[in-house]
Amino acid sequence: MTSTVDTAAEPRPGRAPSGLIAVGRAPGWVRYALLAVGLVVALWLPNGLYPAVAVDILCWALFAVAVDLLLGFTGLMSFGHAAYWGTSAYVTGLVAINAGVPFPVAVLAGAVAAAVLAVPIGYLAVKRTGIYFAMVTLAFAQMVYFVANEWRSVTRGENGLQGVPRELFGLDLTDEYYFYYAALPIVLAGLAAAWRIVHSPFGRVLVGIRDNPARARALGYPVHRYKLTAFVLSAFLAGLGGGLFAIGHRFVSLDTLHWTTSGKAVIVVVLGGIGTLWGGLLGAAVLVRLEDWLSFSGFEAVGLVTGGIFVLVVLLFRRGLWGSVAALARRRWPTRRG
C-alpha cells in the first residue's frame, strides 16, 4: 500500500516568494531599521498595554512562529500543536512548584518535554500529508488531553495547577510588568532560533520538500527525517511559549491542551501571513489585543467578532497582514536577474 506522502506533489513554479525573501531583498539599512523598530516595540509594549496582555502577546507570538515553521515552511498543517503547548505548560508548572528552580529552567524543561513527546507522534504523523496529517495530529492531541484530564493525581484534573511560582534568584516578579522583561529574552531567543532555522540550508530543504517532496526525494534528501526534525523543532518552540504562558498566568488548566487552542494558533498564523515567520507576531498582537478589548467592553460573543475579522482578512488580504506588506516590498525591491 502506498502512503500518501509517496504521492508526488504538483510543482508550483509561479508561487510567490515568502515575506522573508522580500524583506531580504531590501537594502541593509532597511533590514536593520526593521529590526530596531521591532526591538523598540518589544521594549515599549508593557508600557502601552496592560502588562499581562503584553505577556500573552509574547507567548502566542512564539506559538504562532512555531506553527508557521511547520505550516509555512514545511507544508504541514497541524491541528494538534496544543499538545506541546499544554504539555510544556504542565511540566513547567510541576517543575516550578516541586523543584523551586528559576522559571527559565522550568520553561526549558517544559520545552524539552514537548519535544520528546513530539518524536513518536511526529514519526507516525509525517508519513501522511494534507488533511490526513492534520487529522492524525488532532487525534494524538485529543489523546494527550484525555490523559491529562484523567491523570488527576498529577494534573489536578479540571482544577488545574494553581500557584505556579515565578522564581528567579530571589527577584520579585509578582508584578507582570517586571515579569514581561524577564520573559522577553527567552522569547527573543526562540524567535532568533526560528529565524536561523529558516535561513539555514536545512530550512531551504524544508521549503523544497514543501513545494515538491518527490523531487526532494529524487535528489537524495530523506524527506521523512527532515519533516520529523521540523516537527520536533516546532514542538520545542511551541513548548517555550506554553511554559512562559504557564508562568505568566501562574495557573495551568486543561484549556491549554484543548483543540481550540491549536485552532487559535492556526488563525494567528493565517492573520499574520503563512510562510512569513514574523507574521505570527503581528497576528498574535492583533488577536490577543482584540480579545482583551472585547472582553473588557462587556461583549460576550468575542468569537463572533474575531471570526468575522478572520474571514475579512482571508478575503481581502490573502497573504495575511505581514504577507501583504511583503508583497508591496517585492514591488519596491524586485529580484535582480543576470
Secondary structure, 3 states (H helix, E strand, C coil): CCCHHHCCCCCCCCCCCCHHHHHHCCCHHHHHHHHHHHHHHHHHHHHHCCHHHHHHHHHHHHHHHHHHHHHHHHCCCCCCCHHHHHHHHHHHHHHHHHHCCCHHHHHHHHHHHHHHHHHHHHHHHCCCCHHHHHHHHHHHHHHHHHHHHHCHHHHCHHHCEECCCCCCCCCCCCCHHHHHHHHHHHHHHHHHHHHHHHHCHHHHHHHHHHHCHHHHHHCCCCHHHHHHHHHHHHHHHHHHHHHHHHHHHCEECHHHHCHHHHHHHHHHHHHHCCCCCCHHHHHHHHHHHHHHHHHHCCCCCHHHHHHHHHHHHHHHCCCHHHHHHHHHHHHHCCCCCC
